[in-house]
Amino acid sequence: MLTKAPRGTKDVVPSDSYKWQHVEELFREVCEKFGYKEIRTPGFEHTELFERGVGETTDVVQKEMYTFEDRGGRSITLKAEGTAPAARLFIENKLYAEAQPTKIFYITPVYRYERPQKGRLREHHQFGIEVYGSESPAIDAEVISIVSTIYNKLGVKDIELHINSIGCPQCRKEYNKILKEYLSDKLDKLCKTCNSRYEKNPMRILDCKNESCQAELEDAPLMVDYLCDDCKVHFESVKEYLNELGIDFVVDPKIVRGLDYYTKTAFEFISKEIGAKSTVCGGGRYDGLIEEIGGPKTPAVGFGMGIERLLLTLENNGIEIEEPTGPDVFVVTIGERAEKEAFKLLYKLRNNNISADKDYLDRSIKAQFKYSNKINATYTIVIGDDEIEKDVVTLKNMKTGEQEEIKLSNIVEILKNKLGR
């Protein structure tokens, strides 16, 4: 077990890490264009933050959190999702006192003790957006459009946007009465988890993943049919803004999201390519969360996107991320003096923005050239003891095979010119 990663975790090796770097760079590029700034929160938080923020009736809190007591007797939980820590950061650092809205994003690992499955691990990684301080339905549509922009830039086609409104505390209170009346005769047929949610948050029953429970809920009353006037207007406005942007969507009244903090807009991007758990991004509005965990009343909206599921979606759509090129230069050495000169040359090249490497395994000249080709170097430089005396080296273009002698003393300028630096 010592040499095996814990169940539900996965190493990212060099042959895959460039894919992660590509999508992370894209996230940052898109966020910059939309005016979002990066935050970073701790890997663990006080357990109460997730209990109060995410909700005690959720699967995350009831079944999935990595919670432990530290040496000071405090209950600590590894980061289970990104929104509650971001909300805590917003309050603790008094970002509400700055110009609003506050637009932030994060790229973070999250931890959930659940059955590992394809694209969803116990340690997985999340890209998230949060906006604080605006009640406008336009900001809901903007947040959704960020997801759409990312998928478009990656070339993902088979993704469908599903949206819903799950109301506000006012209209949800009335809806819960109607829903509980509907559920009252079905409790003996619903699972233990659904029964535990009946009093505290009956709407969460609609999100149960148990197939037998879903069969009992087919004709359940839907929140979208009981929205108050304010929530109706908000939802219609979100749809209008999405139409203005040309973003297609499906109104899906069954979406309730898996976390208790959501209000009004809820959305999911769904892929048909990665199996039964097809939601690749989800989010919505959560106007009560900041106040719930001790901050001022602040409207908010955001989303979370699983990076592993995104990469799996790209793979299943046949979208390949271009592998990075090898070093600009590989230095082949002949002789002990040349080896030391090459070591010094590498330092000089690297400090002039030219990526470079050399042999460290005492390979033969032929093997050095073979290795240079294998790592896809653009140029190979041959340095021998005789060449040092003459202040010349042989430069070979590994793509064309062309060779030329160049002055060693002018090598930086020559390479910069050839590489367009």
C-alpha positions as CSV (number, residue, x, y, z in Angstrom):
1,M,0.0,0.0,0.0
2,L,3.0,2.3,0.6
3,T,3.5,2.8,-3.2
4,K,-0.2,3.1,-4.1
5,A,-2.2,6.3,-3.9
6,P,-5.2,6.2,-1.5
7,R,-8.5,5.0,-3.0
8,G,-10.4,7.8,-4.7
9,T,-7.2,9.8,-5.5
10,K,-5.2,10.0,-8.6
11,D,-1.7,11.2,-9.5
12,V,-1.3,13.6,-12.4
13,V,1.8,12.5,-14.3
14,P,3.9,14.7,-16.7
15,S,2.2,13.1,-19.8
16,D,-1.2,14.4,-18.5
17,S,-0.3,17.6,-16.6
18,Y,-0.1,19.7,-19.7
19,K,-3.8,19.1,-20.2
20,W,-4.6,20.5,-16.7
21,Q,-2.3,23.5,-17.4
22,H,-4.2,24.2,-20.6
23,V,-7.7,24.3,-19.1
24,E,-6.5,26.2,-16.0
25,E,-4.8,28.8,-18.3
26,L,-8.1,29.0,-20.2
27,F,-10.1,29.5,-17.0
28,R,-7.8,32.4,-16.0
29,E,-7.9,33.9,-19.5
30,V,-11.7,33.9,-19.6
31,C,-12.0,35.2,-16.0
32,E,-9.7,38.1,-16.8
33,K,-11.9,39.1,-19.8
34,F,-15.0,39.0,-17.6
35,G,-13.4,40.9,-14.7
36,Y,-13.0,38.1,-12.2
37,K,-10.1,38.0,-9.7
38,E,-8.5,34.9,-8.2
39,I,-8.8,33.9,-4.5
40,R,-7.3,31.0,-2.6
41,T,-8.8,29.5,0.6
42,P,-7.4,27.0,3.1
43,G,-7.6,23.3,2.4
44,F,-9.7,22.9,5.6
45,E,-12.3,24.9,7.5
46,H,-14.2,24.8,10.7
47,T,-16.9,22.0,10.3
48,E,-19.7,24.4,11.2
49,L,-19.0,26.5,8.1
50,F,-20.1,23.5,5.9
51,E,-22.9,22.5,8.3
52,R,-24.5,25.9,8.2
53,G,-23.5,27.0,4.7
54,V,-24.0,23.8,2.7
55,G,-26.9,22.5,4.9
56,E,-27.3,19.7,7.4
57,T,-29.7,17.8,5.2
58,T,-27.4,17.5,2.2
59,D,-25.5,14.4,1.2
60,V,-22.3,16.3,1.5
61,V,-22.8,17.1,5.2
62,Q,-24.6,13.9,6.1
63,K,-22.4,11.3,4.3
64,E,-19.4,12.7,2.4
65,M,-17.3,15.1,4.5
66,Y,-13.8,14.3,5.8
67,T,-14.2,15.6,9.4
68,F,-11.8,15.2,12.2
69,E,-10.9,16.7,15.6
70,D,-7.6,18.5,15.7
71,R,-5.2,18.5,18.7
72,G,-7.0,21.6,20.1
73,G,-10.3,19.7,20.2
74,R,-11.7,21.7,17.3
75,S,-13.9,20.0,14.6
76,I,-12.2,20.5,11.3
77,T,-13.3,19.5,7.8
78,L,-11.3,19.2,4.6
79,K,-12.7,21.6,1.9
80,A,-15.9,19.8,0.7
81,E,-16.8,22.5,-1.9
82,G,-15.7,25.9,-2.9
83,T,-18.6,28.3,-2.3
84,A,-18.8,28.2,1.6
85,P,-15.1,28.9,2.0
86,A,-15.3,31.8,-0.6
87,A,-18.3,33.2,1.3
88,R,-16.3,33.0,4.6
89,L,-13.4,34.8,2.9
90,F,-15.7,37.5,1.6
91,I,-16.9,38.2,5.2
92,E,-13.7,37.8,7.1
93,N,-11.8,40.1,4.7
94,K,-14.6,42.6,4.6
95,L,-14.8,42.5,0.8
96,Y,-18.4,43.7,1.2
97,A,-17.0,47.1,2.2
98,E,-15.3,47.5,-1.2
99,A,-16.9,48.5,-4.5
100,Q,-19.6,46.0,-5.6
101,P,-20.2,43.6,-7.2
102,T,-17.3,41.4,-6.0
103,K,-16.3,39.0,-8.8
104,I,-14.0,36.2,-7.8
105,F,-12.8,32.7,-9.1
106,Y,-10.8,29.8,-7.7
107,I,-9.2,26.6,-8.8
108,T,-9.0,24.2,-5.8
109,P,-9.0,20.6,-4.7
110,V,-12.1,19.4,-2.8
111,Y,-12.6,16.3,-0.7
112,R,-15.7,14.1,-0.5
113,Y,-15.9,10.6,0.9
114,E,-18.1,9.0,-1.8
115,R,-17.8,6.0,-4.0
116,P,-15.1,6.7,-6.6
117,Q,-16.3,6.7,-10.2
118,K,-15.1,7.8,-13.5
119,G,-14.5,11.5,-13.5
120,R,-15.4,11.9,-9.8
121,L,-12.8,11.0,-7.1
122,R,-12.7,11.5,-3.4
123,E,-10.1,14.2,-4.0
124,H,-11.1,16.1,-7.1
125,H,-10.5,19.6,-8.4
126,Q,-13.0,22.4,-9.0
127,F,-13.0,25.6,-10.9
128,G,-15.5,28.0,-9.4
129,I,-16.9,31.5,-9.9
130,E,-18.7,33.6,-7.2
131,V,-20.3,37.0,-7.6
132,Y,-21.4,39.0,-4.5
133,G,-23.5,42.1,-4.3
134,S,-25.9,42.0,-7.3
135,E,-29.5,40.9,-7.4
136,S,-29.7,41.4,-11.2
137,P,-30.8,38.5,-13.3
138,A,-28.2,39.8,-15.8
139,I,-25.4,38.6,-13.5
140,D,-27.0,35.2,-13.4
141,A,-26.8,35.1,-17.2
142,E,-23.2,36.4,-17.2
143,V,-22.1,33.6,-14.8
144,I,-23.8,31.0,-17.1
145,S,-22.2,32.6,-20.1
146,I,-18.7,32.1,-18.6
147,V,-19.3,28.3,-18.6
148,S,-20.7,28.5,-22.2
149,T,-17.6,30.5,-23.3
150,I,-15.2,28.0,-21.8
151,Y,-17.0,25.1,-23.5
152,N,-17.1,27.0,-26.8
153,K,-13.3,27.8,-26.6
154,L,-12.6,24.1,-25.9
155,G,-14.7,23.0,-28.9
156,V,-17.2,21.0,-26.8
157,K,-20.5,20.5,-28.7
158,D,-22.5,17.9,-26.9
159,I,-23.4,19.9,-23.8
160,E,-26.9,21.0,-22.8
161,L,-27.8,23.8,-20.4
162,H,-30.7,23.0,-18.1
163,I,-32.1,25.9,-15.9
164,N,-34.8,26.1,-13.2
165,S,-35.9,28.5,-10.5
166,I,-36.2,27.0,-7.0
167,G,-37.8,30.1,-5.6
168,C,-37.0,32.2,-2.5
169,P,-37.8,31.5,1.2
170,Q,-41.2,33.3,0.8
171,C,-42.6,31.2,-2.1
172,R,-40.7,28.0,-1.0
173,K,-42.5,28.1,2.4
174,E,-45.9,27.8,0.6
175,Y,-44.5,25.2,-1.8
176,N,-43.1,23.1,1.0
177,K,-46.6,22.8,2.5
178,I,-48.0,21.5,-0.8
179,L,-45.0,19.2,-1.3
180,K,-45.2,17.7,2.2
181,E,-48.9,17.0,1.7
182,Y,-48.0,15.2,-1.5
183,L,-45.2,13.2,0.2
184,S,-47.1,12.3,3.4
185,D,-48.7,9.2,1.9
186,K,-45.4,8.1,0.3
187,L,-43.0,8.2,3.2
188,D,-43.2,4.4,3.8
189,K,-42.0,3.9,0.2
190,L,-39.2,6.4,0.4
191,C,-35.7,5.8,1.7
192,K,-34.4,6.6,5.1
193,T,-32.6,9.7,3.9
194,C,-35.7,11.1,2.2
195,N,-37.7,10.5,5.5
196,S,-35.0,12.5,7.4
197,R,-35.4,15.4,5.0
198,Y,-39.2,15.5,5.2
199,E,-39.4,18.0,8.0
200,K,-36.3,20.1,7.5
201,N,-36.1,20.4,3.7
202,P,-38.6,18.4,1.8
203,M,-37.5,19.9,-1.6
204,R,-34.2,18.0,-1.2
205,I,-36.2,14.7,-1.5
206,L,-36.6,15.5,-5.1
207,D,-32.8,15.3,-5.5
208,C,-32.7,11.7,-4.2
209,K,-30.6,9.4,-6.4
210,N,-32.4,6.3,-5.3
211,E,-34.3,4.9,-8.4
212,S,-37.2,3.6,-6.3
213,C,-37.7,7.0,-4.7
214,Q,-37.6,8.7,-8.1
215,A,-40.3,6.4,-9.3
216,E,-42.5,7.6,-6.4
217,L,-41.8,11.2,-7.2
218,E,-42.7,11.3,-10.9
219,D,-45.8,13.4,-10.5
220,A,-44.6,15.5,-7.6
221,P,-45.6,19.2,-7.6
222,L,-42.8,21.4,-9.0
223,M,-41.4,24.6,-7.5
224,V,-41.5,26.4,-10.8
225,D,-45.3,26.3,-10.7
226,Y,-45.5,28.0,-7.3
227,L,-43.1,30.9,-7.7
228,C,-43.9,34.3,-6.2
229,D,-44.2,37.2,-8.5
230,D,-40.6,38.4,-7.8
231,C,-39.1,35.0,-8.5
232,K,-41.2,34.6,-11.7
233,V,-40.0,38.0,-13.0
234,H,-36.4,37.1,-12.1
235,F,-36.5,33.7,-13.9
236,E,-38.1,35.2,-17.0
237,S,-35.4,37.9,-17.1
238,V,-32.7,35.3,-16.8
239,K,-34.1,33.5,-19.8
240,E,-34.4,36.7,-21.8
241,Y,-30.8,37.6,-21.1
242,L,-29.7,34.1,-22.2
243,N,-31.7,34.5,-25.4
244,E,-30.0,37.8,-26.0
245,L,-26.7,36.0,-25.9
246,G,-27.8,33.2,-28.1
247,I,-27.3,30.6,-25.4
248,D,-29.7,27.7,-25.8
249,F,-31.3,26.2,-22.7
250,V,-33.9,23.7,-21.5
251,V,-36.2,24.6,-18.6
252,D,-35.8,21.6,-16.3
253,P,-38.2,21.8,-13.3
254,K,-36.6,18.8,-11.6
255,I,-33.3,20.6,-11.0
256,V,-33.0,21.5,-7.3
257,R,-29.2,21.2,-6.8
258,G,-27.6,19.3,-4.0
259,L,-26.8,22.1,-1.6
260,D,-29.2,23.9,0.7
261,Y,-28.0,27.4,0.0
262,Y,-29.5,27.8,-3.5
263,T,-32.3,30.3,-4.2
264,K,-34.0,31.4,-7.4
265,T,-31.8,30.4,-10.4
266,A,-30.4,26.9,-10.5
267,F,-28.6,25.5,-13.5
268,E,-26.6,22.5,-14.8
269,F,-24.6,21.8,-17.9
270,I,-25.2,18.2,-18.9
271,S,-23.1,16.0,-21.1
272,K,-24.4,12.8,-22.7
273,E,-20.9,11.5,-23.1
274,I,-19.7,10.5,-19.6
275,G,-22.3,8.1,-18.2
276,A,-25.2,8.3,-15.8
277,K,-23.8,11.1,-13.6
278,S,-23.7,13.5,-16.5
279,T,-23.7,16.9,-14.8
280,V,-20.4,18.5,-15.7
281,C,-21.0,22.0,-14.2
282,G,-23.7,23.3,-11.8
283,G,-24.5,26.4,-10.0
284,G,-27.1,29.1,-9.2
285,R,-28.1,31.9,-7.0
286,Y,-27.7,31.8,-3.2
287,D,-28.9,35.1,-1.7
288,G,-29.1,34.0,1.9
289,L,-25.7,32.3,2.4
290,I,-23.6,35.3,3.4
291,E,-26.1,36.3,6.1
292,E,-26.6,32.7,7.2
293,I,-22.9,32.4,8.1
294,G,-22.6,35.8,9.9
295,G,-22.2,38.4,7.2
296,P,-24.4,41.3,6.0
297,K,-27.4,40.5,3.8
298,T,-25.7,40.0,0.3
299,P,-27.1,38.5,-2.9
300,A,-24.8,36.1,-4.6
301,V,-24.5,33.7,-7.6
302,G,-21.9,31.2,-8.8
303,F,-21.0,27.8,-10.1
304,G,-18.6,24.9,-9.7
305,M,-17.0,22.9,-12.5
306,G,-15.2,19.6,-11.9
307,I,-11.9,19.7,-13.8
308,E,-11.6,15.8,-13.9
309,R,-15.1,15.7,-15.4
310,L,-14.2,18.4,-17.9
311,L,-11.1,16.6,-19.1
312,L,-13.2,13.4,-19.4
313,T,-15.8,15.3,-21.5
314,L,-13.0,16.5,-23.8
315,E,-11.7,13.0,-24.2
316,N,-15.1,11.5,-24.9
317,N,-15.8,14.3,-27.5
318,G,-12.5,13.4,-29.3
319,I,-11.0,16.8,-28.4
320,E,-7.2,16.6,-28.0
321,I,-5.2,19.2,-26.2
322,E,-2.0,19.8,-28.1
323,E,1.1,18.5,-26.4
324,P,3.7,21.1,-25.5
325,T,6.8,21.3,-27.6
326,G,10.2,20.1,-26.3
327,P,13.1,22.3,-25.3
328,D,14.3,24.9,-27.7
329,V,17.8,23.5,-27.5
330,F,19.5,20.2,-26.5
331,V,23.2,20.3,-26.1
332,V,25.3,17.3,-27.2
333,T,28.7,17.2,-25.6
334,I,32.0,15.5,-26.6
335,G,34.6,15.5,-23.9
336,E,34.9,16.5,-20.3
337,R,35.7,20.2,-21.0
338,A,32.7,20.4,-23.4
339,E,30.5,18.9,-20.7
340,K,31.3,21.7,-18.3
341,E,31.0,24.3,-21.0
342,A,27.6,23.0,-21.9
343,F,26.5,23.2,-18.2
344,K,27.5,26.8,-18.2
345,L,25.8,27.4,-21.5
346,L,22.5,26.0,-20.3
347,Y,22.4,28.5,-17.5
348,K,23.1,31.3,-19.9
349,L,20.4,30.2,-22.4
350,R,17.8,29.7,-19.7
351,N,18.4,33.1,-18.3
352,N,17.8,34.5,-21.8
353,N,14.3,32.9,-22.1
354,I,15.6,29.9,-24.2
355,S,14.6,26.5,-22.8
356,A,17.5,24.1,-22.9
357,D,18.8,20.8,-21.6
358,K,21.7,18.4,-21.9
359,D,22.6,14.8,-21.2
360,Y,23.2,13.7,-17.6
361,L,23.6,10.0,-18.1
362,D,26.9,9.8,-19.9
363,R,25.3,8.7,-23.2
364,S,27.2,8.2,-26.4
365,I,27.0,10.9,-29.1
366,K,24.5,8.8,-31.0
367,A,22.4,8.2,-28.0
368,Q,22.4,11.9,-27.1
369,F,21.0,12.7,-30.6
370,K,18.4,10.0,-30.2
371,Y,17.3,11.4,-26.9
372,S,17.2,15.0,-28.3
373,N,14.9,13.7,-31.0
374,K,12.7,11.8,-28.5
375,I,12.1,14.9,-26.4
376,N,11.2,16.9,-29.5
377,A,14.0,19.5,-29.2
378,T,13.8,22.2,-31.8
379,Y,17.6,22.5,-32.2
380,T,20.6,20.4,-31.2
381,I,24.0,22.0,-30.4
382,V,27.1,19.9,-30.6
383,I,30.0,21.1,-28.4
384,G,33.4,19.3,-28.4
385,D,36.7,20.3,-26.8
386,D,38.1,21.3,-30.3
387,E,35.1,23.4,-31.0
388,I,35.6,25.3,-27.8
389,E,39.1,26.3,-28.9
390,K,37.7,27.5,-32.2
391,D,34.7,29.3,-30.6
392,V,32.3,27.4,-32.9
393,V,29.6,24.8,-32.4
394,T,27.4,22.8,-34.8
395,L,23.7,23.8,-34.7
396,K,21.3,21.3,-36.2
397,N,17.6,22.0,-36.9
398,M,15.9,18.8,-35.7
399,K,12.9,19.4,-37.9
400,T,14.7,19.9,-41.3
401,G,18.0,18.2,-40.5
402,E,19.9,21.3,-41.7
403,Q,23.3,21.9,-40.0
404,E,25.5,24.9,-39.7
405,E,28.5,26.2,-37.7
406,I,27.9,29.2,-35.5
407,K,30.0,31.1,-33.1
408,L,29.8,29.9,-29.5
409,S,30.3,33.5,-28.2
410,N,27.3,34.7,-30.3
411,I,25.0,31.7,-29.6
412,V,22.4,33.5,-27.5
413,E,21.7,36.2,-30.1
414,I,21.7,33.7,-33.0
415,L,19.2,31.4,-31.2
416,K,17.0,34.3,-30.2
417,N,16.8,35.4,-33.8
418,K,16.0,31.9,-35.1
419,L,13.4,31.3,-32.4
420,G,11.8,34.8,-32.9
421,R,12.4,35.9,-29.3
